[in-house]
């Protein structure tokens, strides 16, 4: 890959992303009006693609460090190192608290997004946007942005680009937000020890036919999140495939060996993490099994 000077690298890193490469989160909810303020973030897959395109897969690397603060929520710190000719690798750091679902993985993901902003990747344009209001809806104990608000959010972003007379780059593609690309680790003059690997949740299988499917609970565990205690549940389907789910709240009835029918699963994506929310189910009673 041809060498680029510092100004060229900075300019290419800062090019605005396509609307498809953004995810939106609810920053503030006004429950009485069913309205909220949404804020955009560039997905990690889009950030990695941008770095690969600008400096090459061997021209950058990242590393993580846990950050423990006494009496407060734990956090992760990410450093993104980029190679510059005649200067070597330069690293910029930023951090984020662990998230509510898959806490450590969420903290790692968010810390990389913030470190990318330090390099001017996407974030500076996003910070220049005005307040974006959307409709919201209740999901369990939380408030979320409905899917039908996506067009409003995309328009708010493209209007900002038009106002600034900026042209977005082509989208990285939806699939790139789910399947990470394999990139070579860049050689570092003094490489830091790699952090302990984070065990991902098993990849969810396609949602089966709820009318005929019966599931068996094989693992269940209450877990404390920032918004309360929820229950992680591993289900095994009649086809012997396992599905990782999260049930909102404490579910003492979901013990190992219990069979469920009428299961309703809702697919959720948090950057590179894909999982199901267990929305509804019916416990199969002994008389039902005998029948």
Order of alpha helices (4+ residues) and beta strands (2+ residues): alpha-beta-beta-alpha-beta-beta-beta-alpha-alpha-beta-beta-alpha-beta-beta-beta-beta-beta-alpha
